């Protein structure tokens, strides 16, 4: 009787451990699917249609395969982040922070100092590459990556010649390789026509 009781206890213990293990590691087996279409290009990059994330982001682009993308609804922004970094939140893992505005000309925030400004062309579109720093005394950018509060580069691209037009701002984490950002920008494909 004691042997049967021990065997039953052992079987129950294995069942419990298996059940707990299933729930703890189930996301590794059946990962949550992205709300946007991902097309793997090769072993290094994947193609993201950003208009599927939010209809106001009228472009697609290739990102590093290890990166992930999230939409920050309260800021109407997209965060491209590296999930493998040892940080607590996705915003702390941010590599590229993308925002937009609608206007008839390039605009900059009154809370930043522009230390460098170069007019360039990206994919046949007007663009300006800025080096910016948050002004001393200005409040930190709420809900945005911490690196946005320090010197970094931001590339603003005008979507079309329409007035107003969408302008997309691609802010770069200073620790992100310039080659990775350049490859991302070079892969941009804009969707024609404003929505």
Secondary structure, DSSP 8 states (H G I E B T S, - for coil): -HHHHHHHHHHHHHHHHHHHHHHHHHHHHS----SS-EEE-SSSEEEEEHHHH-TT--EEEEEETTEEEEEETTTTEEEEEETTSS-SSTGGGEEEEEEEEEESS----TTEEEEEEEEEEETTEEEEEEEEEE-TTS---TTS-GGGGSSEEEEEEE--SSSSEEEEEEEE-TTS-HHHHHHHHHT-EE-SS--
